[in-house]
Amino acid sequence: QIQHGGERRWLGLGTANKKDAAALALKLYLDVRSKGWEVVMRQRRGDPADKKVNVTIGEYIEAVAGRSLFSPKTLGSYAQALRKIAGDITGETKREKRDAIRLRALTPEKIEAWRIEFIRRKATDPLREKSARISAGSFLLRARALFSPETVARVRDLVELPEPMPFSGIKVETVRVPRYRSTFDLAELLESAREELAFRHAEQYKIFLLGALAGLRRNEIDVLPWTAFRWNEGVIRIETTEFYRPKSHNSEGDVIVDP
């Protein structure tokens, strides 16, 4: 056992010879005093000299950004969720303060306590409780994606990873989201849009039609090329272009439209 700086650790010496063990223990103790625990433990594990230890959330996100295949938009969403959870746990509200939180501070126990408190705080009635459960699940799923086995394997040589990992053993509650039920008359809305937009605001009218009648998302509409309109086939083709990357391969396909 070696104690320094208020921290005590058990360290294997790799020998049963008391004299050799004593010499090794003395060297370890002197190294810990002069270099600190982090450096000594990194050397014992054989970590690269430039590997970051006791990393912050910001440093971890930076490492993931440099090695993962996440799109910038997806990575931003995952990072936002991680910062939200970390900020709520520590009480930090500013992004730079949240980025400075040590990753090892996010233990599974603290994250589970956050989930319970998040739901309790917002569950003032059954409807809000259901909404809170859905929101908590969304934050956890997005943040946990930053620690998938594939992602962790990509950054393991860049940053020290805590043990256990932050979301280890955390189960995300599945809450069924009800199917959308319209609260307005689409035919009436179409008539109003035709009167207000068709002649005076033609571009906005196109956007409205693509969203309301073709079901396209806003970002799909914004970067839709003219080649997507297959006039003779009666379809609008949604596919990967130099301006647009679908969320998944399943998002690619043809939208059938009325001639």
Summary of the structure (lengths in Angstrom):
residues: 259
radius of gyration: 26.9
end to end distance: 79.4
largest distance: 94.5
contacts: 621
relative contact order: 0.07
helix: 55%
strand: 8%
